[in-house]
């Protein structure tokens, strides 16, 4: 299982991680833009899509932080109700992940 999260906001109360895919809509309900991801055995890719990406605020295009969590499918499928995969902190706690060992990649 490959889970991808985007750092949506941060502050004194902690980080807010949103799971992929993530979609934003205009007030009239039409698609504005979104993030999605795909992966293979060897890599994971995050994509930004939308209808007016040049007009999209740089705050959504630049300096984004993503976390990719890889869980062997055996563990992820063993008891899927034991953890909320939409909640990054629940995943970290359930699988006892050591965040100090996160590999940081700057692009």
Secondary structure, DSSP 8 states (H G I E B T S, - for coil): -EEEEEEEE-STT--EEEESSEEEE-TTS-EEEEEEEEE-SS-EEEEEEES-GGGS-HHHHSS--EEEEE--HHHHHH-GGGS-TT-HHHHHHHTT--GGG------
